[in-house]
Each structure stands twice: as C-alpha cells, then as structure tokens.
Amino acid sequence: MFPVLLILLGVMFLLDQFAPGWGIGKTWPVLLVVIGVLKLLDTTRPPRPPEGPRI
C-alpha cells in the first residue's frame, strides 16, 4: 500500500505544478479514499498460506 500512496502523493504535488489550485490543499481527501479502498481490497484477498520451515 505504501508505494501506491507515495505515487499518489507525488502525482498530487505534480498536479499542483501544472494546474494551480488542484494541489494537496484541495485533493487531500482523495488520499483518504484511496487508503480506504486499498484496505477494503486487502481484506477481500485470500490469506497467504503459511510458509513451512526452510531446509
């Protein structure tokens, strides 16, 4: 989840450079929505099987 969040944050700062008025100040709720969606998607994935001992 962290890489997606980092990319989204970078896009928001870049958007502020190209379209004034559309930076972090107005679009920070998008971060909250994306985090929530990622959390929901994370809970719908089946759990990974446990790893056995390495030989």
C-alpha positions, 0 to 999 in steps of 0.5 A: 500500500505504501508505494501506491500512496507515495505515487499518489502523493507525488502525482498530487504535488505534480498536479499542483505544478501544472494546474494551480489550485488542484494541489494537496490543499484541495485533493487531500481527501482523495488520499483518504479514499484511496487508503480506504479502498486499498484496505477494503481490497486487502481484506477481500484477498485470500490469506497467504498460506503459511510458509513451512520451515526452510531446509 
